[in-house]
Amino acid sequence: MQLVSLENGNLINAERVVAVISPDSAPAKRMMQECKKRAALIDATHGKKIQSVIITDNESVVLSFLPAEELLKRFNHKGGDGDAEG
């Protein structure tokens, strides 16, 4: 399992991530609303602007203030800053 830091003490299992998308599109906004209704929306922004929406293989959605490009770097990085392996 590769845990990746989303900052502020939040970690995500990189192996469970299916996609990282922009929060600005209408389908992304609909998905966020649907997940909120069924309690599958995880807000990891700590009050900051949502820059990316992370979709997991268990149909949960994680909101992040990190841009998709930064998340890509962290998901691809093996060890060191930005992730914790367990």
PyMOL Python script that loads the backbone (N, CA, C, O; Angstrom):
from pymol import cmd

cmd.read_pdbstr("""\
ATOM      1  N   MET A   1       0.850  -1.178   0.000  1.00  0.00           N
ATOM      2  CA  MET A   1       0.000   0.000   0.000  1.00  0.00           C
ATOM      3  C   MET A   1       0.894   1.239   0.000  1.00  0.00           C
ATOM      4  O   MET A   1       1.835   1.342   0.787  1.00  0.00           O
ATOM      5  N   GLN A   2       0.588   2.166  -0.887  1.00  0.00           N
ATOM      6  CA  GLN A   2       1.332   3.422  -0.950  1.00  0.00           C
ATOM      7  C   GLN A   2       0.406   4.549  -0.520  1.00  0.00           C
ATOM      8  O   GLN A   2      -0.543   4.892  -1.225  1.00  0.00           O
ATOM      9  N   LEU A   3       0.695   5.122   0.650  1.00  0.00           N
ATOM     10  CA  LEU A   3      -0.083   6.255   1.149  1.00  0.00           C
ATOM     11  C   LEU A   3       0.576   7.547   0.695  1.00  0.00           C
ATOM     12  O   LEU A   3       1.788   7.721   0.825  1.00  0.00           O
ATOM     13  N   VAL A   4      -0.239   8.451   0.158  1.00  0.00           N
ATOM     14  CA  VAL A   4       0.251   9.719  -0.357  1.00  0.00           C
ATOM     15  C   VAL A   4      -0.375  10.846   0.451  1.00  0.00           C
ATOM     16  O   VAL A   4      -1.572  10.823   0.738  1.00  0.00           O
ATOM     17  N   SER A   5       0.433  11.824   0.814  1.00  0.00           N
ATOM     18  CA  SER A   5      -0.026  12.956   1.612  1.00  0.00           C
ATOM     19  C   SER A   5      -0.835  13.933   0.767  1.00  0.00           C
ATOM     20  O   SER A   5      -0.434  14.327  -0.329  1.00  0.00           O
ATOM     21  N   LEU A   6      -1.994  14.310   1.319  1.00  0.00           N
ATOM     22  CA  LEU A   6      -2.800  15.372   0.728  1.00  0.00           C
ATOM     23  C   LEU A   6      -2.645  16.655   1.538  1.00  0.00           C
ATOM     24  O   LEU A   6      -3.410  17.604   1.366  1.00  0.00           O
ATOM     25  N   GLU A   7      -1.642  16.675   2.428  1.00  0.00           N
ATOM     26  CA  GLU A   7      -1.348  17.799   3.325  1.00  0.00           C
ATOM     27  C   GLU A   7      -2.276  17.795   4.537  1.00  0.00           C
ATOM     28  O   GLU A   7      -3.305  17.119   4.548  1.00  0.00           O
ATOM     29  N   ASN A   8      -1.901  18.546   5.534  1.00  0.00           N
ATOM     30  CA  ASN A   8      -2.676  18.719   6.768  1.00  0.00           C
ATOM     31  C   ASN A   8      -3.010  17.396   7.448  1.00  0.00           C
ATOM     32  O   ASN A   8      -4.070  17.268   8.062  1.00  0.00           O
ATOM     33  N   GLY A   9      -2.124  16.416   7.348  1.00  0.00           N
ATOM     34  CA  GLY A   9      -2.326  15.134   8.002  1.00  0.00           C
ATOM     35  C   GLY A   9      -3.244  14.175   7.273  1.00  0.00           C
ATOM     36  O   GLY A   9      -3.573  13.120   7.816  1.00  0.00           O
ATOM     37  N   ASN A  10      -3.666  14.500   6.072  1.00  0.00           N
ATOM     38  CA  ASN A  10      -4.547  13.626   5.291  1.00  0.00           C
ATOM     39  C   ASN A  10      -3.723  12.771   4.346  1.00  0.00           C
ATOM     40  O   ASN A  10      -2.827  13.270   3.664  1.00  0.00           O
ATOM     41  N   LEU A  11      -4.027  11.484   4.307  1.00  0.00           N
ATOM     42  CA  LEU A  11      -3.338  10.545   3.430  1.00  0.00           C
ATOM     43  C   LEU A  11      -4.371   9.806   2.590  1.00  0.00           C
ATOM     44  O   LEU A  11      -5.518   9.634   3.004  1.00  0.00           O
ATOM     45  N   ILE A  12      -3.952   9.373   1.408  1.00  0.00           N
ATOM     46  CA  ILE A  12      -4.827   8.587   0.538  1.00  0.00           C
ATOM     47  C   ILE A  12      -4.023   7.414  -0.004  1.00  0.00           C
ATOM     48  O   ILE A  12      -2.834   7.547  -0.295  1.00  0.00           O
ATOM     49  N   ASN A  13      -4.678   6.267  -0.138  1.00  0.00           N
ATOM     50  CA  ASN A  13      -4.047   5.091  -0.708  1.00  0.00           C
ATOM     51  C   ASN A  13      -3.994   5.272  -2.227  1.00  0.00           C
ATOM     52  O   ASN A  13      -5.029   5.229  -2.892  1.00  0.00           O
ATOM     53  N   ALA A  14      -2.814   5.469  -2.768  1.00  0.00           N
ATOM     54  CA  ALA A  14      -2.650   5.744  -4.199  1.00  0.00           C
ATOM     55  C   ALA A  14      -3.135   4.584  -5.056  1.00  0.00           C
ATOM     56  O   ALA A  14      -3.523   4.791  -6.206  1.00  0.00           O
ATOM     57  N   GLU A  15      -3.120   3.382  -4.526  1.00  0.00           N
ATOM     58  CA  GLU A  15      -3.542   2.213  -5.289  1.00  0.00           C
ATOM     59  C   GLU A  15      -5.054   2.177  -5.506  1.00  0.00           C
ATOM     60  O   GLU A  15      -5.531   1.440  -6.370  1.00  0.00           O
ATOM     61  N   ARG A  16      -5.809   2.951  -4.746  1.00  0.00           N
ATOM     62  CA  ARG A  16      -7.274   2.975  -4.855  1.00  0.00           C
ATOM     63  C   ARG A  16      -7.775   4.112  -5.746  1.00  0.00           C
ATOM     64  O   ARG A  16      -8.972   4.199  -6.019  1.00  0.00           O
ATOM     65  N   VAL A  17      -6.877   4.977  -6.198  1.00  0.00           N
ATOM     66  CA  VAL A  17      -7.275   6.129  -7.015  1.00  0.00           C
ATOM     67  C   VAL A  17      -7.531   5.689  -8.453  1.00  0.00           C
ATOM     68  O   VAL A  17      -6.697   5.028  -9.072  1.00  0.00           O
ATOM     69  N   VAL A  18      -8.701   6.067  -8.973  1.00  0.00           N
ATOM     70  CA  VAL A  18      -9.081   5.744 -10.345  1.00  0.00           C
ATOM     71  C   VAL A  18      -8.819   6.927 -11.254  1.00  0.00           C
ATOM     72  O   VAL A  18      -8.332   6.760 -12.373  1.00  0.00           O
ATOM     73  N   ALA A  19      -9.144   8.141 -10.772  1.00  0.00           N
ATOM     74  CA  ALA A  19      -8.987   9.334 -11.602  1.00  0.00           C
ATOM     75  C   ALA A  19      -8.851  10.569 -10.723  1.00  0.00           C
ATOM     76  O   ALA A  19      -9.299  10.594  -9.577  1.00  0.00           O
ATOM     77  N   VAL A  20      -8.218  11.593 -11.292  1.00  0.00           N
ATOM     78  CA  VAL A  20      -8.148  12.915 -10.678  1.00  0.00           C
ATOM     79  C   VAL A  20      -8.663  13.882 -11.736  1.00  0.00           C
ATOM     80  O   VAL A  20      -8.115  13.969 -12.835  1.00  0.00           O
ATOM     81  N   ILE A  21      -9.736  14.615 -11.387  1.00  0.00           N
ATOM     82  CA  ILE A  21     -10.372  15.489 -12.367  1.00  0.00           C
ATOM     83  C   ILE A  21     -10.503  16.910 -11.830  1.00  0.00           C
ATOM     84  O   ILE A  21     -10.350  17.162 -10.635  1.00  0.00           O
ATOM     85  N   SER A  22     -10.788  17.818 -12.738  1.00  0.00           N
ATOM     86  CA  SER A  22     -11.019  19.216 -12.378  1.00  0.00           C
ATOM     87  C   SER A  22     -12.406  19.361 -11.752  1.00  0.00           C
ATOM     88  O   SER A  22     -13.347  18.697 -12.186  1.00  0.00           O
ATOM     89  N   PRO A  23     -12.542  20.206 -10.753  1.00  0.00           N
ATOM     90  CA  PRO A  23     -13.850  20.384 -10.109  1.00  0.00           C
ATOM     91  C   PRO A  23     -14.778  21.329 -10.865  1.00  0.00           C
ATOM     92  O   PRO A  23     -15.920  21.525 -10.449  1.00  0.00           O
ATOM     93  N   ASP A  24     -14.319  21.912 -11.950  1.00  0.00           N
ATOM     94  CA  ASP A  24     -15.079  22.955 -12.641  1.00  0.00           C
ATOM     95  C   ASP A  24     -16.127  22.454 -13.626  1.00  0.00           C
ATOM     96  O   ASP A  24     -17.034  23.205 -13.985  1.00  0.00           O
ATOM     97  N   SER A  25     -16.029  21.214 -14.069  1.00  0.00           N
ATOM     98  CA  SER A  25     -16.973  20.721 -15.074  1.00  0.00           C
ATOM     99  C   SER A  25     -18.317  20.374 -14.436  1.00  0.00           C
ATOM    100  O   SER A  25     -18.396  20.074 -13.245  1.00  0.00           O
ATOM    101  N   ALA A  26     -19.355  20.421 -15.240  1.00  0.00           N
ATOM    102  CA  ALA A  26     -20.698  20.084 -14.748  1.00  0.00           C
ATOM    103  C   ALA A  26     -20.781  18.634 -14.259  1.00  0.00           C
ATOM    104  O   ALA A  26     -21.389  18.392 -13.216  1.00  0.00           O
ATOM    105  N   PRO A  27     -20.193  17.655 -14.972  1.00  0.00           N
ATOM    106  CA  PRO A  27     -20.249  16.282 -14.465  1.00  0.00           C
ATOM    107  C   PRO A  27     -19.547  16.124 -13.106  1.00  0.00           C
ATOM    108  O   PRO A  27     -20.012  15.372 -12.250  1.00  0.00           O
ATOM    109  N   ALA A  28     -18.435  16.831 -12.914  1.00  0.00           N
ATOM    110  CA  ALA A  28     -17.734  16.757 -11.627  1.00  0.00           C
ATOM    111  C   ALA A  28     -18.600  17.341 -10.516  1.00  0.00           C
ATOM    112  O   ALA A  28     -18.662  16.789  -9.417  1.00  0.00           O
ATOM    113  N   LYS A  29     -19.259  18.441 -10.797  1.00  0.00           N
ATOM    114  CA  LYS A  29     -20.136  19.060  -9.798  1.00  0.00           C
ATOM    115  C   LYS A  29     -21.304  18.143  -9.452  1.00  0.00           C
ATOM    116  O   LYS A  29     -21.687  18.036  -8.287  1.00  0.00           O
ATOM    117  N   ARG A  30     -21.874  17.479 -10.467  1.00  0.00           N
ATOM    118  CA  ARG A  30     -22.964  16.527 -10.221  1.00  0.00           C
ATOM    119  C   ARG A  30     -22.480  15.360  -9.364  1.00  0.00           C
ATOM    120  O   ARG A  30     -23.161  14.932  -8.432  1.00  0.00           O
ATOM    121  N   MET A  31     -21.285  14.851  -9.698  1.00  0.00           N
ATOM    122  CA  MET A  31     -20.725  13.735  -8.951  1.00  0.00           C
ATOM    123  C   MET A  31     -20.509  14.112  -7.486  1.00  0.00           C
ATOM    124  O   MET A  31     -20.799  13.319  -6.591  1.00  0.00           O
ATOM    125  N   MET A  32     -19.999  15.323  -7.242  1.00  0.00           N
ATOM    126  CA  MET A  32     -19.784  15.783  -5.872  1.00  0.00           C
ATOM    127  C   MET A  32     -21.102  15.865  -5.114  1.00  0.00           C
ATOM    128  O   MET A  32     -21.167  15.471  -3.950  1.00  0.00           O
ATOM    129  N   GLN A  33     -22.148  16.368  -5.752  1.00  0.00           N
ATOM    130  CA  GLN A  33     -23.460  16.469  -5.105  1.00  0.00           C
ATOM    131  C   GLN A  33     -24.033  15.085  -4.796  1.00  0.00           C
ATOM    132  O   GLN A  33     -24.581  14.867  -3.715  1.00  0.00           O
ATOM    133  N   GLU A  34     -23.908  14.154  -5.740  1.00  0.00           N
ATOM    134  CA  GLU A  34     -24.416  12.799  -5.525  1.00  0.00           C
ATOM    135  C   GLU A  34     -23.671  12.111  -4.380  1.00  0.00           C
ATOM    136  O   GLU A  34     -24.290  11.447  -3.550  1.00  0.00           O
ATOM    137  N   CYS A  35     -22.361  12.266  -4.332  1.00  0.00           N
ATOM    138  CA  CYS A  35     -21.564  11.649  -3.268  1.00  0.00           C
ATOM    139  C   CYS A  35     -21.883  12.286  -1.919  1.00  0.00           C
ATOM    140  O   CYS A  35     -21.885  11.603  -0.895  1.00  0.00           O
ATOM    141  N   LYS A  36     -22.148  13.574  -1.913  1.00  0.00           N
ATOM    142  CA  LYS A  36     -22.505  14.252  -0.672  1.00  0.00           C
ATOM    143  C   LYS A  36     -23.813  13.686  -0.124  1.00  0.00           C
ATOM    144  O   LYS A  36     -23.941  13.475   1.082  1.00  0.00           O
ATOM    145  N   LYS A  37     -24.787  13.438  -1.006  1.00  0.00           N
ATOM    146  CA  LYS A  37     -26.080  12.892  -0.582  1.00  0.00           C
ATOM    147  C   LYS A  37     -25.940  11.507   0.030  1.00  0.00           C
ATOM    148  O   LYS A  37     -26.650  11.184   0.982  1.00  0.00           O
ATOM    149  N   ARG A  38     -25.037  10.679  -0.497  1.00  0.00           N
ATOM    150  CA  ARG A  38     -24.887   9.319   0.022  1.00  0.00           C
ATOM    151  C   ARG A  38     -23.694   9.171   0.975  1.00  0.00           C
ATOM    152  O   ARG A  38     -23.219   8.065   1.231  1.00  0.00           O
ATOM    153  N   ALA A  39     -23.226  10.301   1.487  1.00  0.00           N
ATOM    154  CA  ALA A  39     -22.145  10.338   2.485  1.00  0.00           C
ATOM    155  C   ALA A  39     -20.866   9.653   1.999  1.00  0.00           C
ATOM    156  O   ALA A  39     -20.207   8.948   2.763  1.00  0.00           O
ATOM    157  N   ALA A  40     -20.519   9.861   0.727  1.00  0.00           N
ATOM    158  CA  ALA A  40     -19.299   9.298   0.163  1.00  0.00           C
ATOM    159  C   ALA A  40     -18.335  10.394  -0.284  1.00  0.00           C
ATOM    160  O   ALA A  40     -17.392  10.135  -1.031  1.00  0.00           O
ATOM    161  N   LEU A  41     -18.582  11.625   0.181  1.00  0.00           N
ATOM    162  CA  LEU A  41     -17.739  12.763  -0.177  1.00  0.00           C
ATOM    163  C   LEU A  41     -16.811  13.066   0.994  1.00  0.00           C
ATOM    164  O   LEU A  41     -17.263  13.246   2.125  1.00  0.00           O
ATOM    165  N   ILE A  42     -15.519  13.120   0.716  1.00  0.00           N
ATOM    166  CA  ILE A  42     -14.509  13.403   1.738  1.00  0.00           C
ATOM    167  C   ILE A  42     -13.848  14.722   1.388  1.00  0.00           C
ATOM    168  O   ILE A  42     -13.225  14.851   0.334  1.00  0.00           O
ATOM    169  N   ASP A  43     -13.982  15.693   2.264  1.00  0.00           N
ATOM    170  CA  ASP A  43     -13.419  17.023   2.026  1.00  0.00           C
ATOM    171  C   ASP A  43     -12.078  17.135   2.740  1.00  0.00           C
ATOM    172  O   ASP A  43     -12.023  17.233   3.966  1.00  0.00           O
ATOM    173  N   ALA A  44     -10.991  17.120   1.958  1.00  0.00           N
ATOM    174  CA  ALA A  44      -9.638  17.228   2.504  1.00  0.00           C
ATOM    175  C   ALA A  44      -9.031  18.581   2.163  1.00  0.00           C
ATOM    176  O   ALA A  44      -7.809  18.708   2.076  1.00  0.00           O
ATOM    177  N   THR A  45      -9.879  19.603   1.969  1.00  0.00           N
ATOM    178  CA  THR A  45      -9.389  20.917   1.567  1.00  0.00           C
ATOM    179  C   THR A  45      -9.056  21.821   2.744  1.00  0.00           C
ATOM    180  O   THR A  45      -8.311  22.787   2.581  1.00  0.00           O
ATOM    181  N   HIS A  46      -9.585  21.534   3.919  1.00  0.00           N
ATOM    182  CA  HIS A  46      -9.400  22.387   5.105  1.00  0.00           C
ATOM    183  C   HIS A  46      -9.798  23.832   4.816  1.00  0.00           C
ATOM    184  O   HIS A  46      -9.117  24.770   5.229  1.00  0.00           O
ATOM    185  N   GLY A  47     -10.905  23.994   4.104  1.00  0.00           N
ATOM    186  CA  GLY A  47     -11.442  25.321   3.833  1.00  0.00           C
ATOM    187  C   GLY A  47     -10.817  26.058   2.657  1.00  0.00           C
ATOM    188  O   GLY A  47     -11.218  27.179   2.344  1.00  0.00           O
ATOM    189  N   LYS A  48      -9.841  25.440   2.007  1.00  0.00           N
ATOM    190  CA  LYS A  48      -9.208  26.076   0.846  1.00  0.00           C
ATOM    191  C   LYS A  48      -9.998  25.748  -0.422  1.00  0.00           C
ATOM    192  O   LYS A  48     -10.871  24.880  -0.408  1.00  0.00           O
ATOM    193  N   LYS A  49      -9.691  26.436  -1.501  1.00  0.00           N
ATOM    194  CA  LYS A  49     -10.379  26.239  -2.779  1.00  0.00           C
ATOM    195  C   LYS A  49     -10.109  24.827  -3.310  1.00  0.00           C
ATOM    196  O   LYS A  49      -8.975  24.348  -3.276  1.00  0.00           O
ATOM    197  N   ILE A  50     -11.153  24.179  -3.794  1.00  0.00           N
ATOM    198  CA  ILE A  50     -11.015  22.850  -4.385  1.00  0.00           C
ATOM    199  C   ILE A  50     -10.297  22.978  -5.727  1.00  0.00           C
ATOM    200  O   ILE A  50     -10.761  23.686  -6.621  1.00  0.00           O
ATOM    201  N   GLN A  51      -9.172  22.294  -5.860  1.00  0.00           N
ATOM    202  CA  GLN A  51      -8.416  22.335  -7.118  1.00  0.00           C
ATOM    203  C   GLN A  51      -8.479  21.015  -7.864  1.00  0.00           C
ATOM    204  O   GLN A  51      -8.228  20.969  -9.069  1.00  0.00           O
ATOM    205  N   SER A  52      -8.817  19.922  -7.149  1.00  0.00           N
ATOM    206  CA  SER A  52      -8.928  18.634  -7.823  1.00  0.00           C
ATOM    207  C   SER A  52      -9.914  17.741  -7.077  1.00  0.00           C
ATOM    208  O   SER A  52     -10.135  17.876  -5.873  1.00  0.00           O
ATOM    209  N   VAL A  53     -10.494  16.826  -7.843  1.00  0.00           N
ATOM    210  CA  VAL A  53     -11.444  15.862  -7.320  1.00  0.00           C
ATOM    211  C   VAL A  53     -10.843  14.484  -7.579  1.00  0.00           C
ATOM    212  O   VAL A  53     -10.555  14.129  -8.722  1.00  0.00           O
ATOM    213  N   ILE A  54     -10.654  13.713  -6.513  1.00  0.00           N
ATOM    214  CA  ILE A  54     -10.046  12.389  -6.613  1.00  0.00           C
ATOM    215  C   ILE A  54     -11.157  11.353  -6.525  1.00  0.00           C
ATOM    216  O   ILE A  54     -11.924  11.335  -5.562  1.00  0.00           O
ATOM    217  N   ILE A  55     -11.241  10.490  -7.533  1.00  0.00           N
ATOM    218  CA  ILE A  55     -12.246   9.432  -7.569  1.00  0.00           C
ATOM    219  C   ILE A  55     -11.553   8.118  -7.229  1.00  0.00           C
ATOM    220  O   ILE A  55     -10.521   7.780  -7.808  1.00  0.00           O
ATOM    221  N   THR A  56     -12.132   7.383  -6.283  1.00  0.00           N
ATOM    222  CA  THR A  56     -11.536   6.117  -5.853  1.00  0.00           C
ATOM    223  C   THR A  56     -12.329   4.932  -6.395  1.00  0.00           C
ATOM    224  O   THR A  56     -13.444   5.088  -6.892  1.00  0.00           O
ATOM    225  N   ASP A  57     -11.732   3.742  -6.290  1.00  0.00           N
ATOM    226  CA  ASP A  57     -12.374   2.550  -6.828  1.00  0.00           C
ATOM    227  C   ASP A  57     -13.572   2.074  -6.008  1.00  0.00           C
ATOM    228  O   ASP A  57     -14.299   1.186  -6.455  1.00  0.00           O
ATOM    229  N   ASN A  58     -13.794   2.637  -4.829  1.00  0.00           N
ATOM    230  CA  ASN A  58     -14.977   2.274  -4.044  1.00  0.00           C
ATOM    231  C   ASN A  58     -16.066   3.349  -4.168  1.00  0.00           C
ATOM    232  O   ASN A  58     -16.978   3.425  -3.344  1.00  0.00           O
ATOM    233  N   GLU A  59     -15.952   4.170  -5.207  1.00  0.00           N
ATOM    234  CA  GLU A  59     -16.927   5.206  -5.549  1.00  0.00           C
ATOM    235  C   GLU A  59     -17.011   6.335  -4.527  1.00  0.00           C
ATOM    236  O   GLU A  59     -18.018   7.040  -4.464  1.00  0.00           O
ATOM    237  N   SER A  60     -15.977   6.508  -3.740  1.00  0.00           N
ATOM    238  CA  SER A  60     -15.869   7.683  -2.881  1.00  0.00           C
ATOM    239  C   SER A  60     -15.180   8.783  -3.673  1.00  0.00           C
ATOM    240  O   SER A  60     -14.443   8.517  -4.623  1.00  0.00           O
ATOM    241  N   VAL A  61     -15.429  10.015  -3.269  1.00  0.00           N
ATOM    242  CA  VAL A  61     -14.817  11.162  -3.912  1.00  0.00           C
ATOM    243  C   VAL A  61     -14.113  11.985  -2.841  1.00  0.00           C
ATOM    244  O   VAL A  61     -14.698  12.304  -1.806  1.00  0.00           O
ATOM    245  N   VAL A  62     -12.855  12.323  -3.097  1.00  0.00           N
ATOM    246  CA  VAL A  62     -12.056  13.107  -2.168  1.00  0.00           C
ATOM    247  C   VAL A  62     -11.759  14.460  -2.815  1.00  0.00           C
ATOM    248  O   VAL A  62     -11.273  14.523  -3.944  1.00  0.00           O
ATOM    249  N   LEU A  63     -12.053  15.531  -2.096  1.00  0.00           N
ATOM    250  CA  LEU A  63     -11.773  16.881  -2.579  1.00  0.00           C
ATOM    251  C   LEU A  63     -10.414  17.312  -2.048  1.00  0.00           C
ATOM    252  O   LEU A  63     -10.114  17.117  -0.871  1.00  0.00           O
ATOM    253  N   SER A  64      -9.592  17.899  -2.912  1.00  0.00           N
ATOM    254  CA  SER A  64      -8.257  18.332  -2.519  1.00  0.00           C
ATOM    255  C   SER A  64      -7.998  19.755  -2.989  1.00  0.00           C
ATOM    256  O   SER A  64      -8.494  20.186  -4.030  1.00  0.00           O
ATOM    257  N   PHE A  65      -7.202  20.477  -2.192  1.00  0.00           N
ATOM    258  CA  PHE A  65      -6.796  21.816  -2.609  1.00  0.00           C
ATOM    259  C   PHE A  65      -5.529  21.764  -3.441  1.00  0.00           C
ATOM    260  O   PHE A  65      -5.091  22.793  -3.957  1.00  0.00           O
ATOM    261  N   LEU A  66      -4.926  20.585  -3.584  1.00  0.00           N
ATOM    262  CA  LEU A  66      -3.731  20.444  -4.419  1.00  0.00           C
ATOM    263  C   LEU A  66      -4.146  20.287  -5.877  1.00  0.00           C
ATOM    264  O   LEU A  66      -5.111  19.579  -6.165  1.00  0.00           O
ATOM    265  N   PRO A  67      -3.441  20.928  -6.796  1.00  0.00           N
ATOM    266  CA  PRO A  67      -3.760  20.761  -8.215  1.00  0.00           C
ATOM    267  C   PRO A  67      -3.421  19.343  -8.685  1.00  0.00           C
ATOM    268  O   PRO A  67      -2.589  18.665  -8.082  1.00  0.00           O
ATOM    269  N   ALA A  68      -4.064  18.907  -9.754  1.00  0.00           N
ATOM    270  CA  ALA A  68      -3.870  17.555 -10.281  1.00  0.00           C
ATOM    271  C   ALA A  68      -2.402  17.267 -10.601  1.00  0.00           C
ATOM    272  O   ALA A  68      -1.935  16.147 -10.395  1.00  0.00           O
ATOM    273  N   GLU A  69      -1.678  18.259 -11.099  1.00  0.00           N
ATOM    274  CA  GLU A  69      -0.269  18.054 -11.453  1.00  0.00           C
ATOM    275  C   GLU A  69       0.568  17.712 -10.221  1.00  0.00           C
ATOM    276  O   GLU A  69       1.460  16.867 -10.290  1.00  0.00           O
ATOM    277  N   GLU A  70       0.281  18.365  -9.099  1.00  0.00           N
ATOM    278  CA  GLU A  70       1.004  18.076  -7.858  1.00  0.00           C
ATOM    279  C   GLU A  70       0.657  16.682  -7.356  1.00  0.00           C
ATOM    280  O   GLU A  70       1.531  15.953  -6.889  1.00  0.00           O
ATOM    281  N   LEU A  71      -0.620  16.309  -7.452  1.00  0.00           N
ATOM    282  CA  LEU A  71      -1.026  14.965  -7.037  1.00  0.00           C
ATOM    283  C   LEU A  71      -0.347  13.908  -7.891  1.00  0.00           C
ATOM    284  O   LEU A  71       0.084  12.878  -7.373  1.00  0.00           O
ATOM    285  N   LEU A  72      -0.244  14.147  -9.194  1.00  0.00           N
ATOM    286  CA  LEU A  72       0.429  13.206 -10.084  1.00  0.00           C
ATOM    287  C   LEU A  72       1.871  12.980  -9.640  1.00  0.00           C
ATOM    288  O   LEU A  72       2.337  11.842  -9.590  1.00  0.00           O
ATOM    289  N   LYS A  73       2.573  14.059  -9.320  1.00  0.00           N
ATOM    290  CA  LYS A  73       3.956  13.940  -8.836  1.00  0.00           C
ATOM    291  C   LYS A  73       4.008  13.087  -7.581  1.00  0.00           C
ATOM    292  O   LYS A  73       4.872  12.220  -7.450  1.00  0.00           O
ATOM    293  N   ARG A  74       3.098  13.329  -6.668  1.00  0.00           N
ATOM    294  CA  ARG A  74       3.093  12.592  -5.405  1.00  0.00           C
ATOM    295  C   ARG A  74       2.728  11.124  -5.597  1.00  0.00           C
ATOM    296  O   ARG A  74       3.304  10.253  -4.945  1.00  0.00           O
ATOM    297  N   PHE A  75       1.773  10.843  -6.489  1.00  0.00           N
ATOM    298  CA  PHE A  75       1.394   9.449  -6.735  1.00  0.00           C
ATOM    299  C   PHE A  75       2.522   8.680  -7.401  1.00  0.00           C
ATOM    300  O   PHE A  75       2.676   7.482  -7.163  1.00  0.00           O
ATOM    301  N   ASN A  76       3.316   9.349  -8.233  1.00  0.00           N
ATOM    302  CA  ASN A  76       4.397   8.679  -8.944  1.00  0.00           C
ATOM    303  C   ASN A  76       5.694   8.613  -8.146  1.00  0.00           C
ATOM    304  O   ASN A  76       6.597   7.850  -8.491  1.00  0.00           O
ATOM    305  N   HIS A  77       5.792   9.407  -7.086  1.00  0.00           N
ATOM    306  CA  HIS A  77       7.005   9.481  -6.279  1.00  0.00           C
ATOM    307  C   HIS A  77       7.104   8.252  -5.376  1.00  0.00           C
ATOM    308  O   HIS A  77       6.120   7.868  -4.745  1.00  0.00           O
ATOM    309  N   LYS A  78       8.262   7.647  -5.311  1.00  0.00           N
ATOM    310  CA  LYS A  78       8.478   6.481  -4.457  1.00  0.00           C
ATOM    311  C   LYS A  78       9.328   6.870  -3.260  1.00  0.00           C
ATOM    312  O   LYS A  78      10.540   7.042  -3.395  1.00  0.00           O
ATOM    313  N   GLY A  79       8.715   7.014  -2.089  1.00  0.00           N
ATOM    314  CA  GLY A  79       9.448   7.358  -0.863  1.00  0.00           C
ATOM    315  C   GLY A  79       9.791   8.827  -0.782  1.00  0.00           C
ATOM    316  O   GLY A  79       9.623   9.561  -1.756  1.00  0.00           O
ATOM    317  N   GLY A  80      10.274   9.266   0.376  1.00  0.00           N
ATOM    318  CA  GLY A  80      10.668  10.661   0.557  1.00  0.00           C
ATOM    319  C   GLY A  80       9.494  11.546   0.878  1.00  0.00           C
ATOM    320  O   GLY A  80       8.464  11.058   1.343  1.00  0.00           O
ATOM    321  N   ASP A  81       9.620  12.840   0.642  1.00  0.00           N
ATOM    322  CA  ASP A  81       8.581  13.817   0.964  1.00  0.00           C
ATOM    323  C   ASP A  81       7.353  13.570   0.115  1.00  0.00           C
ATOM    324  O   ASP A  81       7.448  13.147  -1.038  1.00  0.00           O
ATOM    325  N   GLY A  82       6.181  13.843   0.708  1.00  0.00           N
ATOM    326  CA  GLY A  82       4.942  13.766  -0.040  1.00  0.00           C
ATOM    327  C   GLY A  82       4.190  12.471   0.115  1.00  0.00           C
ATOM    328  O   GLY A  82       3.010  12.405  -0.229  1.00  0.00           O
ATOM    329  N   ASP A  83       4.849  11.410   0.636  1.00  0.00           N
ATOM    330  CA  ASP A  83       4.087  10.187   0.836  1.00  0.00           C
ATOM    331  C   ASP A  83       4.653   9.386   1.990  1.00  0.00           C
ATOM    332  O   ASP A  83       5.765   9.627   2.458  1.00  0.00           O
ATOM    333  N   ALA A  84       3.873   8.444   2.429  1.00  0.00           N
ATOM    334  CA  ALA A  84       4.294   7.526   3.488  1.00  0.00           C
ATOM    335  C   ALA A  84       3.861   6.145   3.069  1.00  0.00           C
ATOM    336  O   ALA A  84       2.690   5.921   2.762  1.00  0.00           O
ATOM    337  N   GLU A  85       4.794   5.219   3.053  1.00  0.00           N
ATOM    338  CA  GLU A  85       4.466   3.862   2.644  1.00  0.00           C
ATOM    339  C   GLU A  85       4.274   2.998   3.876  1.00  0.00           C
ATOM    340  O   GLU A  85       4.959   3.168   4.884  1.00  0.00           O
ATOM    341  N   GLY A  86       3.329   2.063   3.783  1.00  0.00           N
ATOM    342  CA  GLY A  86       3.055   1.199   4.921  1.00  0.00           C
ATOM    343  C   GLY A  86       2.756  -0.196   4.526  1.00  0.00           C
ATOM    344  O   GLY A  86       2.504  -1.041   5.386  1.00  0.00           O
TER     345      GLY A  86
END
""", "prot")
cmd.dss("prot")
cmd.show_as("cartoon", "prot")
cmd.util.cbc("prot")
cmd.orient("prot")
